[in-house]
Amino acid sequence: MDLRLVSYFLRVYEAGSISAAARELRVGQPSLSRQLRKLERDLGVTLFTAGQRATATSAALAFVPIARDLLSHAEQAEAKMKSKDHDANVRLTIAGPPTTVADIIAPFIATSGADGSLANVREVLPTAVYLELAQYRVDLVVGSSPPPSHLEHIILGYAPIWAQLPEDEKNIDRKEISLIEVTSYPIAIVDDNHNVRRIFDQAISEAGLSVDIAFETQSTQASQALAAAHRAVCISSDDPRFGLHPLLIKRADTTAPLSITLFCAWDPKHFAIKQIKSTALALQEFYSAQRIK
């Protein structure tokens, strides 16, 4: 497959018309149309409807993530072969929820040195993490839901879900709180786009308890600010802010505190599988060391 034609296809798709893409590429519109028809013959599908405005077909929509992946990998392969050290790591892109990026991924990159493989990060909602892999936007992801079965993965570790309260004389020396006691407070917590909320709701339901969700937020920092203002208890896996004191949440049926399982996943067919696995294991070691501190 001619990657030049693939790049033309993407430019037409993103520009919305052949004429607009032709202007951006500085090529004649008839020439660009011929190149697209050649790509369609090579693929055996119709990518755009006929007419002045090229409307993408369902085949084109399916080809977009594949085309982006082909071009991205081609760029990485070219860069690697041009480098003096052919064993040097490729530059990898990772995706994760904002909290995971701030508390784990970004600190890992900062301490990985000049030879680190991670070079870019995409922040996404927890529910969209694995979609990033499916659409070929990233090389590996960190998620808090079990990965699809076709992906390879490791468990990075377990992030505690904290009940965060103002640091006062009542709780300064405490390290944990029972789930039953948590339900006696008004709660500030993120919405169900986040696994913290889903895990907390499930624990409440399984324990046969009820709880007052006083504030449902889209931002953990907002929940923490409400707790700092003595308006609620914040339920979060984030590191505490605003002088809040974090307490592990203990359930009556187990000694293990409420927590989130963090998975690192990738496509086992990725061309840079060696570097991805090495990076995932290094991230796992870094997270484990952070938890011990």
C-alpha positions in Angstrom: 0.0 0.0 0.0 1.3 3.4 -1.0 1.6 5.5 2.2 1.5 8.7 0.2 -2.0 7.8 -0.9 -3.0 7.0 2.6 -1.8 10.5 3.7 -3.8 12.0 0.9 -6.9 10.1 2.1 -6.5 11.5 5.6 -6.0 15.0 4.4 -9.3 14.8 2.3 -11.1 13.3 5.3 -9.9 16.0 7.7 -10.4 18.9 5.3 -13.9 17.7 4.4 -13.5 18.1 0.6 -11.1 17.2 -2.2 -10.8 20.9 -3.2 -9.9 22.0 0.3 -7.3 19.2 0.6 -5.9 20.0 -2.8 -5.3 23.6 -1.7 -3.5 22.4 1.5 -1.4 19.9 -0.4 -0.7 22.3 -3.3 -1.7 19.8 -5.9 -4.3 19.9 -8.6 -7.8 18.7 -7.7 -8.0 16.3 -10.7 -4.7 14.8 -9.7 -5.8 14.3 -6.1 -9.0 12.7 -7.3 -7.1 10.2 -9.4 -4.9 9.3 -6.4 -7.9 8.7 -4.3 -9.5 6.4 -7.0 -6.2 4.5 -7.1 -6.3 4.0 -3.4 -10.0 2.9 -3.6 -9.0 0.3 -6.3 -6.2 -1.0 -4.1 -8.5 -1.4 -1.1 -11.5 -2.6 -3.1 -13.8 -0.1 -1.4 -15.4 3.3 -2.0 -14.0 5.9 0.4 -15.9 9.0 -0.6 -19.2 9.7 -2.3 -19.1 11.5 -5.7 -19.8 15.2 -5.8 -18.2 18.5 -4.9 -18.1 17.8 -1.2 -16.5 14.3 -0.6 -18.6 12.6 2.1 -16.8 9.8 3.9 -18.4 6.4 3.5 -18.6 3.8 6.3 -15.6 2.2 4.8 -13.7 5.5 5.1 -14.7 5.9 8.7 -13.4 2.4 9.4 -10.1 3.1 7.6 -9.4 6.4 9.4 -7.8 4.9 12.6 -6.0 2.3 10.5 -4.6 5.0 8.2 -3.4 7.1 11.2 -1.8 4.0 12.7 0.0 3.2 9.5 1.4 6.7 9.1 2.4 7.0 12.8 4.3 3.7 12.7 5.9 4.6 9.4 7.2 7.8 11.0 8.5 6.0 14.0 10.2 3.4 11.8 11.9 6.0 9.7 13.1 8.0 12.8 14.4 4.8 14.3 16.3 3.7 11.2 17.8 7.2 10.8 19.1 7.2 14.3 22.7 6.1 14.9 21.6 3.6 17.5 19.1 1.2 15.9 18.4 -0.4 19.3 17.3 3.0 20.8 13.7 3.1 22.1 11.0 4.4 19.9 8.9 7.3 21.2 5.7 5.9 22.8 2.4 7.6 23.5 0.4 6.6 26.6 -3.2 7.4 27.6 -4.8 7.5 31.0 -7.4 9.4 33.1 -6.3 12.8 34.3 -5.7 11.6 37.9 -3.5 8.8 36.7 -1.6 11.1 34.4 -0.9 13.6 37.2 -0.1 11.2 40.0 1.6 8.3 38.1 2.4 8.8 34.4 3.9 12.3 34.5 6.1 11.7 37.6 7.3 8.5 35.9 8.3 10.4 32.7 10.0 13.1 34.8 12.2 10.5 36.5 12.8 8.2 33.5 15.8 10.3 32.2 16.9 11.0 28.7 16.5 7.4 27.6 12.9 7.1 28.6 10.5 5.8 25.9 7.4 7.7 26.8 7.2 11.0 24.8 3.5 11.9 24.8 0.4 11.5 27.0 -3.3 11.7 26.2 -5.7 12.5 29.0 -9.0 10.8 28.6 -12.0 9.8 30.7 -11.7 6.3 32.3 -14.5 5.0 30.2 -12.6 5.9 27.0 -9.1 4.6 27.8 -9.3 1.4 25.8 -10.9 3.2 22.9 -7.6 5.0 22.5 -5.9 1.7 21.6 -8.8 0.6 19.4 -8.5 3.8 17.4 -4.7 3.6 17.2 -4.1 6.9 18.9 -1.7 5.6 21.5 0.8 2.7 22.1 -0.3 1.7 25.6 -2.8 2.8 28.2 -3.4 2.8 32.0 -7.0 2.0 32.9 -9.0 1.1 36.0 -11.3 -1.4 34.3 -10.2 -4.9 33.1 -8.9 -4.7 29.6 -10.6 -6.4 26.6 -9.4 -10.0 26.2 -7.5 -9.3 22.9 -5.1 -6.9 24.7 -2.0 -7.9 26.7 -1.7 -6.4 30.1 -0.1 -6.3 33.5 -1.5 -5.0 36.8 0.4 -1.9 37.9 -0.9 -2.0 41.4 -3.8 -0.9 43.6 -4.8 2.7 44.3 -6.6 3.2 47.6 -10.0 5.0 47.6 -9.8 7.5 50.4 -12.3 9.3 52.6 -10.7 12.7 52.8 -11.7 15.0 55.7 -10.3 18.3 57.1 -7.2 17.6 59.2 -8.5 18.4 62.7 -8.1 17.0 66.2 -10.9 14.5 65.6 -9.1 12.6 62.8 -5.5 13.6 62.8 -4.3 10.4 64.3 -6.7 8.1 62.4 -5.6 6.0 59.4 -8.8 4.4 58.4 -12.6 4.7 58.6 -15.3 2.1 58.3 -17.7 2.2 55.3 -20.6 2.4 57.8 -19.1 5.5 59.3 -18.6 7.1 55.9 -22.3 6.8 55.2 -23.0 9.1 58.2 -21.5 12.0 56.3 -22.7 14.0 53.3 -20.5 12.8 50.4 -18.8 14.7 47.6 -17.7 12.4 44.8 -17.2 12.4 41.0 -19.9 11.1 38.6 -20.2 7.6 37.3 -17.8 8.3 34.4 -15.1 7.5 36.9 -14.4 4.1 38.5 -14.1 5.6 41.9 -17.8 6.3 41.9 -18.7 2.9 40.5 -16.6 1.0 43.0 -17.9 3.1 45.9 -21.5 2.6 44.8 -21.0 -1.1 44.5 -19.5 -1.3 48.0 -22.4 0.6 49.4 -24.9 -1.6 47.6 -23.2 -4.9 48.6 -23.1 -3.7 52.3 -26.8 -3.0 52.2 -26.2 0.7 53.1 -27.5 4.0 51.9 -25.6 7.2 51.5 -26.2 10.9 51.0 -24.5 12.0 47.8 -24.6 15.7 48.6 -22.3 16.8 45.7 -21.7 15.0 42.4 -18.9 16.6 40.6 -17.0 16.3 37.3 -13.7 17.2 39.1 -12.0 15.5 42.0 -10.5 18.8 42.9 -14.0 20.3 43.3 -14.9 17.4 45.6 -11.8 18.0 47.6 -12.5 21.8 47.9 -16.0 21.0 49.2 -14.5 18.7 51.8 -12.0 21.4 52.8 -14.9 23.8 53.2 -16.5 21.4 55.7 -19.5 20.8 53.4 -18.9 17.0 52.8 -16.4 14.2 52.9 -14.6 13.7 49.7 -14.3 10.1 48.3 -11.4 10.0 45.9 -8.3 8.0 44.9 -6.4 11.3 44.2 -3.7 12.5 46.5 -5.2 14.9 49.1 -5.2 18.6 48.6 -6.2 21.7 50.7 -4.9 20.2 53.9 -7.3 17.2 53.8 -6.5 14.1 55.8 -7.0 10.8 53.9 -8.5 7.7 55.6 -8.5 4.2 54.1 -12.1 2.9 53.8 -12.6 -0.5 55.4 -15.5 -2.8 54.6 -16.9 -5.2 57.3 -16.5 -8.3 55.1 -12.8 -7.9 54.3 -9.5 -6.6 55.7 -8.6 -5.0 52.4 -9.4 -1.3 52.0 -11.5 0.0 49.2 -9.2 0.4 46.1 -9.0 0.6 42.4 -7.0 -1.9 40.3 -4.7 -0.2 37.8 -4.1 -2.1 34.5 -1.4 -1.2 31.9 -2.5 -2.6 28.5 -1.3 -2.7 24.9 -1.8 -4.5 21.5 0.4 -7.6 21.5 0.8 -7.2 17.7 2.4 -3.8 18.0 5.7 -3.5 16.1 7.4 -1.9 19.2 6.2 -4.6 21.6 9.6 -5.0 23.2 9.8 -1.3 24.1 6.2 -1.3 25.3 6.6 -4.2 27.6 9.8 -2.8 29.0 8.1 0.6 29.6 5.1 -1.1 31.3 7.3 -3.1 33.6 9.3 0.1 34.5 6.1 1.9 35.2 4.9 -0.9 37.4 8.2 -0.8 39.4 7.9 3.0 39.7 4.3 2.8 41.0 5.2 0.1 43.5 8.1 2.2 44.8 5.7 5.2 45.1 3.2 3.2 47.2 5.9 2.1 49.6 7.0 5.6 50.4 
